[in-house]
C-alpha cells in the first residue's frame, strides 16, 4: 500500500479514521477501490464499511443508469 501524509489544521474536527473513511469512500465510489480494499484502508470489516458509506454520501450500489437498464432487460427473460 501507498502511504499518504495529510496536514489538516487542528481547528478542523476530523480524526484519522474519519479522514481514511472519506478517502476510501470516494475511491470506492469512483471504482478505484473494491469494497474489500476500501474497508481495509479504513481498518473496518466490509459490513462495517458498507454501513458507513451513506454517512459520506456514497451509495453501496455504483450502477450507472445504462447498467441498470441492461440488468433489468436481462432479468425480464427469467421466469421464477
PDB file of N, CA, C and O in Angstrom:
ATOM      1  N   UNK A   1       0.830  -1.187   0.000  1.00  0.00           N
ATOM      2  CA  UNK A   1       0.000   0.000   0.000  1.00  0.00           C
ATOM      3  C   UNK A   1       0.869   1.242   0.000  1.00  0.00           C
ATOM      4  O   UNK A   1       2.003   1.240   0.479  1.00  0.00           O
ATOM      5  N   UNK A   2       0.299   2.302  -0.553  1.00  0.00           N
ATOM      6  CA  UNK A   2       0.961   3.598  -0.528  1.00  0.00           C
ATOM      7  C   UNK A   2       0.696   4.263   0.805  1.00  0.00           C
ATOM      8  O   UNK A   2      -0.321   4.005   1.448  1.00  0.00           O
ATOM      9  N   UNK A   3       1.606   5.112   1.212  1.00  0.00           N
ATOM     10  CA  UNK A   3       1.422   5.907   2.427  1.00  0.00           C
ATOM     11  C   UNK A   3       1.181   7.350   2.009  1.00  0.00           C
ATOM     12  O   UNK A   3       1.884   7.894   1.158  1.00  0.00           O
ATOM     13  N   UNK A   4       0.191   7.947   2.615  1.00  0.00           N
ATOM     14  CA  UNK A   4      -0.170   9.330   2.308  1.00  0.00           C
ATOM     15  C   UNK A   4      -0.148  10.121   3.605  1.00  0.00           C
ATOM     16  O   UNK A   4      -0.714   9.694   4.611  1.00  0.00           O
ATOM     17  N   UNK A   5       0.501  11.266   3.578  1.00  0.00           N
ATOM     18  CA  UNK A   5       0.558  12.132   4.755  1.00  0.00           C
ATOM     19  C   UNK A   5      -0.206  13.413   4.424  1.00  0.00           C
ATOM     20  O   UNK A   5       0.111  14.113   3.462  1.00  0.00           O
ATOM     21  N   UNK A   6      -1.208  13.700   5.235  1.00  0.00           N
ATOM     22  CA  UNK A   6      -2.006  14.917   5.064  1.00  0.00           C
ATOM     23  C   UNK A   6      -1.824  15.821   6.269  1.00  0.00           C
ATOM     24  O   UNK A   6      -1.827  15.362   7.411  1.00  0.00           O
ATOM     25  N   UNK A   7      -1.670  17.075   6.011  1.00  0.00           N
ATOM     26  CA  UNK A   7      -1.613  18.061   7.086  1.00  0.00           C
ATOM     27  C   UNK A   7      -2.961  18.760   7.136  1.00  0.00           C
ATOM     28  O   UNK A   7      -3.311  19.527   6.239  1.00  0.00           O
ATOM     29  N   UNK A   8      -3.709  18.486   8.188  1.00  0.00           N
ATOM     30  CA  UNK A   8      -5.028  19.073   8.370  1.00  0.00           C
ATOM     31  C   UNK A   8      -4.948  20.005   9.577  1.00  0.00           C
ATOM     32  O   UNK A   8      -4.451  19.612  10.632  1.00  0.00           O
ATOM     33  N   UNK A   9      -5.434  21.236   9.427  1.00  0.00           N
ATOM     34  CA  UNK A   9      -5.363  22.175  10.545  1.00  0.00           C
ATOM     35  C   UNK A   9      -6.028  21.606  11.807  1.00  0.00           C
ATOM     36  O   UNK A   9      -7.030  20.895  11.724  1.00  0.00           O
ATOM     37  N   UNK A  10      -5.472  21.920  12.942  1.00  0.00           N
ATOM     38  CA  UNK A  10      -6.022  21.447  14.214  1.00  0.00           C
ATOM     39  C   UNK A  10      -7.424  21.974  14.472  1.00  0.00           C
ATOM     40  O   UNK A  10      -8.172  21.397  15.262  1.00  0.00           O
ATOM     41  N   UNK A  11      -7.778  23.054  13.816  1.00  0.00           N
ATOM     42  CA  UNK A  11      -9.103  23.635  14.013  1.00  0.00           C
ATOM     43  C   UNK A  11     -10.202  22.817  13.333  1.00  0.00           C
ATOM     44  O   UNK A  11     -11.386  23.016  13.602  1.00  0.00           O
ATOM     45  N   UNK A  12      -9.809  21.906  12.462  1.00  0.00           N
ATOM     46  CA  UNK A  12     -10.780  21.058  11.768  1.00  0.00           C
ATOM     47  C   UNK A  12     -11.058  19.828  12.634  1.00  0.00           C
ATOM     48  O   UNK A  12     -10.142  19.095  13.006  1.00  0.00           O
ATOM     49  N   UNK A  13     -12.326  19.619  12.943  1.00  0.00           N
ATOM     50  CA  UNK A  13     -12.726  18.482  13.770  1.00  0.00           C
ATOM     51  C   UNK A  13     -12.872  17.251  12.877  1.00  0.00           C
ATOM     52  O   UNK A  13     -13.970  16.919  12.429  1.00  0.00           O
ATOM     53  N   UNK A  14     -11.741  16.579  12.627  1.00  0.00           N
ATOM     54  CA  UNK A  14     -11.676  15.483  11.671  1.00  0.00           C
ATOM     55  C   UNK A  14     -10.585  14.535  12.133  1.00  0.00           C
ATOM     56  O   UNK A  14      -9.404  14.857  12.000  1.00  0.00           O
ATOM     57  N   UNK A  15     -10.943  13.370  12.674  1.00  0.00           N
ATOM     58  CA  UNK A  15      -9.912  12.461  13.162  1.00  0.00           C
ATOM     59  C   UNK A  15      -9.369  11.581  12.032  1.00  0.00           C
ATOM     60  O   UNK A  15      -9.893  11.598  10.918  1.00  0.00           O
ATOM     61  N   UNK A  16      -8.322  10.818  12.327  1.00  0.00           N
ATOM     62  CA  UNK A  16      -7.652   9.997  11.323  1.00  0.00           C
ATOM     63  C   UNK A  16      -8.604   9.000  10.660  1.00  0.00           C
ATOM     64  O   UNK A  16      -8.599   8.845   9.439  1.00  0.00           O
ATOM     65  N   UNK A  17      -9.414   8.331  11.470  1.00  0.00           N
ATOM     66  CA  UNK A  17     -10.311   7.314  10.915  1.00  0.00           C
ATOM     67  C   UNK A  17     -11.351   7.942   9.992  1.00  0.00           C
ATOM     68  O   UNK A  17     -11.694   7.370   8.958  1.00  0.00           O
ATOM     69  N   UNK A  18     -11.847   9.109  10.365  1.00  0.00           N
ATOM     70  CA  UNK A  18     -12.826   9.801   9.534  1.00  0.00           C
ATOM     71  C   UNK A  18     -12.194  10.233   8.205  1.00  0.00           C
ATOM     72  O   UNK A  18     -12.843  10.166   7.162  1.00  0.00           O
ATOM     73  N   UNK A  19     -10.950  10.670   8.239  1.00  0.00           N
ATOM     74  CA  UNK A  19     -10.240  11.059   7.015  1.00  0.00           C
ATOM     75  C   UNK A  19     -10.035   9.844   6.117  1.00  0.00           C
ATOM     76  O   UNK A  19     -10.247   9.918   4.907  1.00  0.00           O
ATOM     77  N   UNK A  20      -9.622   8.725   6.713  1.00  0.00           N
ATOM     78  CA  UNK A  20      -9.445   7.488   5.925  1.00  0.00           C
ATOM     79  C   UNK A  20     -10.768   7.052   5.314  1.00  0.00           C
ATOM     80  O   UNK A  20     -10.807   6.614   4.165  1.00  0.00           O
ATOM     81  N   UNK A  21     -11.855   7.170   6.079  1.00  0.00           N
ATOM     82  CA  UNK A  21     -13.172   6.773   5.582  1.00  0.00           C
ATOM     83  C   UNK A  21     -13.600   7.662   4.423  1.00  0.00           C
ATOM     84  O   UNK A  21     -14.131   7.165   3.430  1.00  0.00           O
ATOM     85  N   UNK A  22     -13.382   8.949   4.530  1.00  0.00           N
ATOM     86  CA  UNK A  22     -13.758   9.881   3.468  1.00  0.00           C
ATOM     87  C   UNK A  22     -13.008   9.564   2.170  1.00  0.00           C
ATOM     88  O   UNK A  22     -13.594   9.555   1.087  1.00  0.00           O
ATOM     89  N   UNK A  23     -11.730   9.310   2.295  1.00  0.00           N
ATOM     90  CA  UNK A  23     -10.911   8.997   1.117  1.00  0.00           C
ATOM     91  C   UNK A  23     -11.316   7.643   0.536  1.00  0.00           C
ATOM     92  O   UNK A  23     -11.506   7.519  -0.674  1.00  0.00           O
ATOM     93  N   UNK A  24     -11.446   6.638   1.385  1.00  0.00           N
ATOM     94  CA  UNK A  24     -11.805   5.297   0.908  1.00  0.00           C
ATOM     95  C   UNK A  24     -13.189   5.290   0.268  1.00  0.00           C
ATOM     96  O   UNK A  24     -13.392   4.635  -0.754  1.00  0.00           O
ATOM     97  N   UNK A  25     -14.138   6.005   0.854  1.00  0.00           N
ATOM     98  CA  UNK A  25     -15.494   6.065   0.297  1.00  0.00           C
ATOM     99  C   UNK A  25     -15.474   6.685  -1.092  1.00  0.00           C
ATOM    100  O   UNK A  25     -16.133   6.184  -2.004  1.00  0.00           O
ATOM    101  N   UNK A  26     -14.732   7.759  -1.258  1.00  0.00           N
ATOM    102  CA  UNK A  26     -14.667   8.425  -2.562  1.00  0.00           C
ATOM    103  C   UNK A  26     -13.962   7.543  -3.595  1.00  0.00           C
ATOM    104  O   UNK A  26     -14.391   7.487  -4.747  1.00  0.00           O
ATOM    105  N   UNK A  27     -12.891   6.857  -3.201  1.00  0.00           N
ATOM    106  CA  UNK A  27     -12.198   5.967  -4.131  1.00  0.00           C
ATOM    107  C   UNK A  27     -13.063   4.767  -4.504  1.00  0.00           C
ATOM    108  O   UNK A  27     -13.014   4.295  -5.640  1.00  0.00           O
ATOM    109  N   UNK A  28     -13.852   4.271  -3.553  1.00  0.00           N
ATOM    110  CA  UNK A  28     -14.794   3.195  -3.839  1.00  0.00           C
ATOM    111  C   UNK A  28     -15.855   3.678  -4.821  1.00  0.00           C
ATOM    112  O   UNK A  28     -16.187   2.978  -5.778  1.00  0.00           O
ATOM    113  N   UNK A  29     -16.382   4.866  -4.584  1.00  0.00           N
ATOM    114  CA  UNK A  29     -17.415   5.430  -5.446  1.00  0.00           C
ATOM    115  C   UNK A  29     -16.919   5.583  -6.882  1.00  0.00           C
ATOM    116  O   UNK A  29     -17.673   5.361  -7.829  1.00  0.00           O
ATOM    117  N   UNK A  30     -15.663   5.959  -7.041  1.00  0.00           N
ATOM    118  CA  UNK A  30     -15.091   6.162  -8.373  1.00  0.00           C
ATOM    119  C   UNK A  30     -14.621   4.856  -9.010  1.00  0.00           C
ATOM    120  O   UNK A  30     -14.168   4.857 -10.154  1.00  0.00           O
ATOM    121  N   UNK A  31     -14.724   3.744  -8.284  1.00  0.00           N
ATOM    122  CA  UNK A  31     -14.315   2.452  -8.832  1.00  0.00           C
ATOM    123  C   UNK A  31     -12.826   2.193  -8.765  1.00  0.00           C
ATOM    124  O   UNK A  31     -12.323   1.261  -9.393  1.00  0.00           O
ATOM    125  N   UNK A  32     -12.117   3.016  -8.002  1.00  0.00           N
ATOM    126  CA  UNK A  32     -10.667   2.851  -7.865  1.00  0.00           C
ATOM    127  C   UNK A  32     -10.308   1.775  -6.843  1.00  0.00           C
ATOM    128  O   UNK A  32      -9.243   1.165  -6.930  1.00  0.00           O
ATOM    129  N   UNK A  33     -11.203   1.542  -5.869  1.00  0.00           N
ATOM    130  CA  UNK A  33     -11.011   0.507  -4.860  1.00  0.00           C
ATOM    131  C   UNK A  33     -12.230  -0.402  -4.830  1.00  0.00           C
ATOM    132  O   UNK A  33     -13.361   0.050  -5.007  1.00  0.00           O
ATOM    133  N   UNK A  34     -11.988  -1.683  -4.605  1.00  0.00           N
ATOM    134  CA  UNK A  34     -13.102  -2.601  -4.386  1.00  0.00           C
ATOM    135  C   UNK A  34     -13.632  -2.364  -2.971  1.00  0.00           C
ATOM    136  O   UNK A  34     -13.021  -1.650  -2.176  1.00  0.00           O
ATOM    137  N   UNK A  35     -14.760  -2.967  -2.677  1.00  0.00           N
ATOM    138  CA  UNK A  35     -15.334  -2.837  -1.337  1.00  0.00           C
ATOM    139  C   UNK A  35     -14.348  -3.339  -0.287  1.00  0.00           C
ATOM    140  O   UNK A  35     -14.135  -2.687   0.735  1.00  0.00           O
ATOM    141  N   UNK A  36     -13.753  -4.490  -0.541  1.00  0.00           N
ATOM    142  CA  UNK A  36     -12.793  -5.066   0.403  1.00  0.00           C
ATOM    143  C   UNK A  36     -11.557  -4.204   0.588  1.00  0.00           C
ATOM    144  O   UNK A  36     -11.075  -4.037   1.708  1.00  0.00           O
ATOM    145  N   UNK A  37     -11.042  -3.655  -0.507  1.00  0.00           N
ATOM    146  CA  UNK A  37      -9.866  -2.791  -0.424  1.00  0.00           C
ATOM    147  C   UNK A  37     -10.177  -1.524   0.361  1.00  0.00           C
ATOM    148  O   UNK A  37      -9.383  -1.089   1.195  1.00  0.00           O
ATOM    149  N   UNK A  38     -11.334  -0.940   0.090  1.00  0.00           N
ATOM    150  CA  UNK A  38     -11.720   0.284   0.789  1.00  0.00           C
ATOM    151  C   UNK A  38     -11.887   0.026   2.282  1.00  0.00           C
ATOM    152  O   UNK A  38     -11.449   0.826   3.109  1.00  0.00           O
ATOM    153  N   UNK A  39     -12.522  -1.092   2.623  1.00  0.00           N
ATOM    154  CA  UNK A  39     -12.695  -1.446   4.036  1.00  0.00           C
ATOM    155  C   UNK A  39     -11.343  -1.640   4.711  1.00  0.00           C
ATOM    156  O   UNK A  39     -11.157  -1.246   5.862  1.00  0.00           O
ATOM    157  N   UNK A  40     -10.404  -2.244   3.997  1.00  0.00           N
ATOM    158  CA  UNK A  40      -9.064  -2.469   4.548  1.00  0.00           C
ATOM    159  C   UNK A  40      -8.338  -1.153   4.807  1.00  0.00           C
ATOM    160  O   UNK A  40      -7.642  -1.018   5.813  1.00  0.00           O
ATOM    161  N   UNK A  41      -8.494  -0.181   3.907  1.00  0.00           N
ATOM    162  CA  UNK A  41      -7.869   1.138   4.081  1.00  0.00           C
ATOM    163  C   UNK A  41      -8.316   1.767   5.392  1.00  0.00           C
ATOM    164  O   UNK A  41      -7.522   2.387   6.099  1.00  0.00           O
ATOM    165  N   UNK A  42      -9.599   1.600   5.707  1.00  0.00           N
ATOM    166  CA  UNK A  42     -10.162   2.218   6.908  1.00  0.00           C
ATOM    167  C   UNK A  42      -9.919   1.369   8.153  1.00  0.00           C
ATOM    168  O   UNK A  42      -9.977   1.874   9.274  1.00  0.00           O
ATOM    169  N   UNK A  43      -9.645   0.075   7.953  1.00  0.00           N
ATOM    170  CA  UNK A  43      -9.473  -0.817   9.101  1.00  0.00           C
ATOM    171  C   UNK A  43     -10.799  -1.322   9.627  1.00  0.00           C
ATOM    172  O   UNK A  43     -10.956  -1.552  10.826  1.00  0.00           O
ATOM    173  N   UNK A  44     -11.767  -1.496   8.712  1.00  0.00           N
ATOM    174  CA  UNK A  44     -13.102  -1.975   9.067  1.00  0.00           C
ATOM    175  C   UNK A  44     -13.381  -3.291   8.345  1.00  0.00           C
ATOM    176  O   UNK A  44     -12.695  -3.658   7.392  1.00  0.00           O
ATOM    177  N   UNK A  45     -14.396  -3.979   8.824  1.00  0.00           N
ATOM    178  CA  UNK A  45     -14.897  -5.125   8.073  1.00  0.00           C
ATOM    179  C   UNK A  45     -15.670  -4.572   6.873  1.00  0.00           C
ATOM    180  O   UNK A  45     -16.034  -3.396   6.850  1.00  0.00           O
ATOM    181  N   UNK A  46     -15.917  -5.428   5.878  1.00  0.00           N
ATOM    182  CA  UNK A  46     -16.711  -4.992   4.725  1.00  0.00           C
ATOM    183  C   UNK A  46     -18.088  -4.519   5.178  1.00  0.00           C
ATOM    184  O   UNK A  46     -18.592  -3.501   4.704  1.00  0.00           O
ATOM    185  N   UNK A  47     -18.684  -5.261   6.092  1.00  0.00           N
ATOM    186  CA  UNK A  47     -20.024  -4.911   6.565  1.00  0.00           C
ATOM    187  C   UNK A  47     -20.032  -3.530   7.227  1.00  0.00           C
ATOM    188  O   UNK A  47     -20.901  -2.703   6.951  1.00  0.00           O
ATOM    189  N   UNK A  48     -19.058  -3.296   8.100  1.00  0.00           N
ATOM    190  CA  UNK A  48     -18.986  -2.007   8.798  1.00  0.00           C
ATOM    191  C   UNK A  48     -18.771  -0.867   7.804  1.00  0.00           C
ATOM    192  O   UNK A  48     -19.365   0.202   7.941  1.00  0.00           O
ATOM    193  N   UNK A  49     -17.923  -1.101   6.806  1.00  0.00           N
ATOM    194  CA  UNK A  49     -17.673  -0.086   5.776  1.00  0.00           C
ATOM    195  C   UNK A  49     -18.958   0.218   5.011  1.00  0.00           C
ATOM    196  O   UNK A  49     -19.298   1.380   4.787  1.00  0.00           O
ATOM    197  N   UNK A  50     -19.678  -0.847   4.610  1.00  0.00           N
ATOM    198  CA  UNK A  50     -20.936  -0.663   3.887  1.00  0.00           C
ATOM    199  C   UNK A  50     -21.928   0.156   4.703  1.00  0.00           C
ATOM    200  O   UNK A  50     -22.620   1.024   4.169  1.00  0.00           O
ATOM    201  N   UNK A  51     -21.992  -0.127   6.004  1.00  0.00           N
ATOM    202  CA  UNK A  51     -22.931   0.574   6.876  1.00  0.00           C
ATOM    203  C   UNK A  51     -22.579   2.052   7.036  1.00  0.00           C
ATOM    204  O   UNK A  51     -23.448   2.863   7.356  1.00  0.00           O
ATOM    205  N   UNK A  52     -21.322   2.403   6.819  1.00  0.00           N
ATOM    206  CA  UNK A  52     -20.874   3.789   6.995  1.00  0.00           C
ATOM    207  C   UNK A  52     -20.841   4.602   5.710  1.00  0.00           C
ATOM    208  O   UNK A  52     -20.672   5.820   5.766  1.00  0.00           O
ATOM    209  N   UNK A  53     -20.996   3.972   4.568  1.00  0.00           N
ATOM    210  CA  UNK A  53     -20.908   4.682   3.294  1.00  0.00           C
ATOM    211  C   UNK A  53     -21.898   5.825   3.171  1.00  0.00           C
ATOM    212  O   UNK A  53     -21.545   6.905   2.696  1.00  0.00           O
ATOM    213  N   UNK A  54     -23.131   5.600   3.593  1.00  0.00           N
ATOM    214  CA  UNK A  54     -24.150   6.636   3.413  1.00  0.00           C
ATOM    215  C   UNK A  54     -23.819   7.907   4.194  1.00  0.00           C
ATOM    216  O   UNK A  54     -24.238   8.996   3.802  1.00  0.00           O
ATOM    217  N   UNK A  55     -23.081   7.782   5.283  1.00  0.00           N
ATOM    218  CA  UNK A  55     -22.683   8.958   6.057  1.00  0.00           C
ATOM    219  C   UNK A  55     -21.774   9.887   5.256  1.00  0.00           C
ATOM    220  O   UNK A  55     -21.616  11.062   5.586  1.00  0.00           O
ATOM    221  N   UNK A  56     -21.176   9.332   4.193  1.00  0.00           N
ATOM    222  CA  UNK A  56     -20.279  10.112   3.349  1.00  0.00           C
ATOM    223  C   UNK A  56     -20.886  10.387   1.981  1.00  0.00           C
ATOM    224  O   UNK A  56     -20.190  10.785   1.046  1.00  0.00           O
ATOM    225  N   UNK A  57     -22.212  10.166   1.878  1.00  0.00           N
ATOM    226  CA  UNK A  57     -22.919  10.469   0.640  1.00  0.00           C
ATOM    227  C   UNK A  57     -22.611   9.527  -0.503  1.00  0.00           C
ATOM    228  O   UNK A  57     -22.750   9.896  -1.670  1.00  0.00           O
ATOM    229  N   UNK A  58     -22.193   8.307  -0.177  1.00  0.00           N
ATOM    230  CA  UNK A  58     -21.828   7.330  -1.200  1.00  0.00           C
ATOM    231  C   UNK A  58     -22.784   6.155  -1.131  1.00  0.00           C
ATOM    232  O   UNK A  58     -23.065   5.630  -0.053  1.00  0.00           O
ATOM    233  N   UNK A  59     -23.280   5.748  -2.287  1.00  0.00           N
ATOM    234  CA  UNK A  59     -24.171   4.603  -2.364  1.00  0.00           C
ATOM    235  C   UNK A  59     -23.363   3.317  -2.478  1.00  0.00           C
ATOM    236  O   UNK A  59     -22.301   3.290  -3.100  1.00  0.00           O
ATOM    237  N   UNK A  60     -23.867   2.278  -1.885  1.00  0.00           N
ATOM    238  CA  UNK A  60     -23.235   0.965  -1.998  1.00  0.00           C
ATOM    239  C   UNK A  60     -23.348   0.449  -3.427  1.00  0.00           C
ATOM    240  O   UNK A  60     -22.500  -0.314  -3.888  1.00  0.00           O
ATOM    241  N   UNK A  61     -24.388   0.865  -4.118  1.00  0.00           N
ATOM    242  CA  UNK A  61     -24.658   0.395  -5.472  1.00  0.00           C
ATOM    243  C   UNK A  61     -24.153   1.419  -6.479  1.00  0.00           C
ATOM    244  O   UNK A  61     -24.741   2.489  -6.639  1.00  0.00           O
ATOM    245  N   UNK A  62     -23.075   1.088  -7.146  1.00  0.00           N
ATOM    246  CA  UNK A  62     -22.450   2.004  -8.098  1.00  0.00           C
ATOM    247  C   UNK A  62     -22.803   1.635  -9.532  1.00  0.00           C
ATOM    248  O   UNK A  62     -21.921   1.506 -10.381  1.00  0.00           O
ATOM    249  N   UNK A  63     -24.088   1.466  -9.797  1.00  0.00           N
ATOM    250  CA  UNK A  63     -24.522   1.142 -11.147  1.00  0.00           C
ATOM    251  C   UNK A  63     -24.889   2.412 -11.888  1.00  0.00           C
ATOM    252  O   UNK A  63     -25.543   3.304 -11.348  1.00  0.00           O
ATOM    253  N   UNK A  64     -24.457   2.475 -13.130  1.00  0.00           N
ATOM    254  CA  UNK A  64     -24.882   3.584 -13.976  1.00  0.00           C
ATOM    255  C   UNK A  64     -26.298   3.286 -14.458  1.00  0.00           C
ATOM    256  O   UNK A  64     -26.726   2.132 -14.415  1.00  0.00           O
ATOM    257  N   UNK A  65     -27.030   4.292 -14.911  1.00  0.00           N
ATOM    258  CA  UNK A  65     -28.375   4.040 -15.437  1.00  0.00           C
ATOM    259  C   UNK A  65     -28.388   3.023 -16.576  1.00  0.00           C
ATOM    260  O   UNK A  65     -29.314   2.218 -16.679  1.00  0.00           O
ATOM    261  N   UNK A  66     -27.363   3.056 -17.433  1.00  0.00           N
ATOM    262  CA  UNK A  66     -27.323   2.092 -18.542  1.00  0.00           C
ATOM    263  C   UNK A  66     -27.103   0.668 -18.029  1.00  0.00           C
ATOM    264  O   UNK A  66     -27.664  -0.278 -18.582  1.00  0.00           O
ATOM    265  N   UNK A  67     -26.295   0.504 -16.980  1.00  0.00           N
ATOM    266  CA  UNK A  67     -26.104  -0.820 -16.377  1.00  0.00           C
ATOM    267  C   UNK A  67     -27.411  -1.331 -15.779  1.00  0.00           C
ATOM    268  O   UNK A  67     -27.748  -2.506 -15.928  1.00  0.00           O
ATOM    269  N   UNK A  68     -28.139  -0.457 -15.109  1.00  0.00           N
ATOM    270  CA  UNK A  68     -29.417  -0.853 -14.520  1.00  0.00           C
ATOM    271  C   UNK A  68     -30.425  -1.245 -15.600  1.00  0.00           C
ATOM    272  O   UNK A  68     -31.150  -2.229 -15.453  1.00  0.00           O
ATOM    273  N   UNK A  69     -30.466  -0.472 -16.681  1.00  0.00           N
ATOM    274  CA  UNK A  69     -31.369  -0.803 -17.789  1.00  0.00           C
ATOM    275  C   UNK A  69     -31.020  -2.170 -18.380  1.00  0.00           C
ATOM    276  O   UNK A  69     -31.909  -2.982 -18.637  1.00  0.00           O
ATOM    277  N   UNK A  70     -29.749  -2.416 -18.590  1.00  0.00           N
ATOM    278  CA  UNK A  70     -29.300  -3.701 -19.148  1.00  0.00           C
ATOM    279  C   UNK A  70     -29.649  -4.850 -18.210  1.00  0.00           C
ATOM    280  O   UNK A  70     -30.134  -5.889 -18.657  1.00  0.00           O
ATOM    281  N   UNK A  71     -29.409  -4.673 -16.922  1.00  0.00           N
ATOM    282  CA  UNK A  71     -29.753  -5.725 -15.955  1.00  0.00           C
ATOM    283  C   UNK A  71     -31.255  -5.975 -15.917  1.00  0.00           C
ATOM    284  O   UNK A  71     -31.693  -7.121 -15.811  1.00  0.00           O
ATOM    285  N   UNK A  72     -32.045  -4.908 -16.004  1.00  0.00           N
ATOM    286  CA  UNK A  72     -33.495  -5.045 -15.998  1.00  0.00           C
ATOM    287  C   UNK A  72     -33.965  -5.831 -17.224  1.00  0.00           C
ATOM    288  O   UNK A  72     -34.818  -6.711 -17.114  1.00  0.00           O
ATOM    289  N   UNK A  73     -33.408  -5.511 -18.383  1.00  0.00           N
ATOM    290  CA  UNK A  73     -33.768  -6.229 -19.612  1.00  0.00           C
ATOM    291  C   UNK A  73     -33.371  -7.698 -19.524  1.00  0.00           C
ATOM    292  O   UNK A  73     -34.122  -8.570 -19.960  1.00  0.00           O
ATOM    293  N   UNK A  74     -32.208  -7.975 -18.970  1.00  0.00           N
ATOM    294  CA  UNK A  74     -31.769  -9.371 -18.805  1.00  0.00           C
ATOM    295  C   UNK A  74     -32.678 -10.124 -17.848  1.00  0.00           C
ATOM    296  O   UNK A  74     -32.964 -11.303 -18.056  1.00  0.00           O
ATOM    297  N   UNK A  75     -33.135  -9.444 -16.796  1.00  0.00           N
ATOM    298  CA  UNK A  75     -33.983 -10.087 -15.793  1.00  0.00           C
ATOM    299  C   UNK A  75     -35.355 -10.424 -16.355  1.00  0.00           C
ATOM    300  O   UNK A  75     -35.993 -11.363 -15.880  1.00  0.00           O
ATOM    301  N   UNK A  76     -35.820  -9.691 -17.343  1.00  0.00           N
ATOM    302  CA  UNK A  76     -37.129  -9.947 -17.929  1.00  0.00           C
ATOM    303  C   UNK A  76     -37.231 -11.359 -18.507  1.00  0.00           C
ATOM    304  O   UNK A  76     -38.325 -11.919 -18.572  1.00  0.00           O
ATOM    305  N   UNK A  77     -36.129 -11.929 -18.918  1.00  0.00           N
ATOM    306  CA  UNK A  77     -36.135 -13.258 -19.540  1.00  0.00           C
ATOM    307  C   UNK A  77     -36.249 -14.401 -18.553  1.00  0.00           C
ATOM    308  O   UNK A  77     -36.418 -15.549 -18.964  1.00  0.00           O
ATOM    309  N   UNK A  78     -36.160 -14.119 -17.270  1.00  0.00           N
ATOM    310  CA  UNK A  78     -36.219 -15.173 -16.263  1.00  0.00           C
ATOM    311  C   UNK A  78     -37.617 -15.312 -15.691  1.00  0.00           C
ATOM    312  O   UNK A  78     -38.240 -14.328 -15.293  1.00  0.00           O
ATOM    313  N   UNK A  79     -38.094 -16.523 -15.654  1.00  0.00           N
ATOM    314  CA  UNK A  79     -39.389 -16.814 -15.040  1.00  0.00           C
ATOM    315  C   UNK A  79     -39.126 -17.610 -13.758  1.00  0.00           C
ATOM    316  O   UNK A  79     -38.715 -18.769 -13.813  1.00  0.00           O
ATOM    317  N   UNK A  80     -39.359 -17.002 -12.648  1.00  0.00           N
ATOM    318  CA  UNK A  80     -39.099 -17.666 -11.374  1.00  0.00           C
ATOM    319  C   UNK A  80     -40.343 -18.301 -10.810  1.00  0.00           C
ATOM    320  O   UNK A  80     -40.298 -18.904  -9.738  1.00  0.00           O
TER     321      UNK A  80
END
